[in-house]
Amino acid sequence: MSLPTGWTLSASAFNLTPEVIRAERSAPELALTLVEREIATAIEIELGQMWRGFPAPPTADAEAFRDRLAAAGGHVSIVGVSIDEFDRGRRRTDTERRAFLEPQLRAAAAVGAAGVRLPIGQAGALLDDLVPLLEELDLVLYEEAQGHETPAARPEAYARIAELDTPHLRLLLDISMLMPALPVSYLEQLERGGIHPALLRRLRDEWRDPATHDAVIDALRSGQVPGPVHTLYMNLLVRFGRAHVDDLASVLPLLGAVHLKFWDLDDADHRLSDPLRDVGSTLAATGFTGTLCSEWGGQEWLDDDPWEMTSRHLALAGALLSDRHPSAPPQKASTP
């Protein structure tokens, strides 16, 4: 099994967030286990999880982690960074926003990363000023689009990446944008939480129907979402998308990395494997090179072992993205 030249499978330390919260081991120790357990050699880390002193962690800590990772045979691909837009209730100026971000970029360089990641559009007016710094540090800024953030929904943000036309600014696509159906385990949580059966049926059977989105909004506005699942319900509006890969054709030349987002490993009706297969075929046709990172979002409601979930997902992704894997989905056995 081999991937196309220039493709690298990686794993996100974000997958280990429940273990980070338990705090039985430090976040750097946990991130290192992804390499030590031979789950991946390239990993993504979240800077806000890793070290005290955020947004300016000690350079020595970042360099020490880089060296330990290298000794284990691994490296950091992308670092998740952030911009805190407010300071004690006051919106930060662009100068203050840059001052908040710059030490994070320097920490990412110290840890040996190839790039950093921000939500698409968040850098905004900072982009022009950041390019020289990115060049100095030899970093790529990946603007991440996920869920409902399609090119049609965010045309200005995508256009800005194309307009700057620099290899130090690229698009990162999260395949949560391309969900043919909702995760089975998520639907089970909504059912247990008391979501109305009629809406549940629509979510199960008609996720990509635009009318389903209207029904989701209506239920929220009319107070039909029970409190215990209210936060979980908001994924329908933010984290779960319903686009098709063809909707991304215009922005594929901007693509530098992919998040292979998964929620659970239930592949009923190929709801997990079809987006992987579709993205793989599309990237192969466009000459893509970059990382494809396994990122587990289902930790929000599942208690499964994160190392096992990540390992199993990467095995599936590797098989589907391999240049020896058939592009068509497996056929169901016929009934005699």
Summary of the structure (lengths in Angstrom):
residues: 336
radius of gyration: 20.2
end to end distance: 33.5
largest distance: 70.0
contacts: 1045
relative contact order: 0.15
helix: 50%
strand: 16%
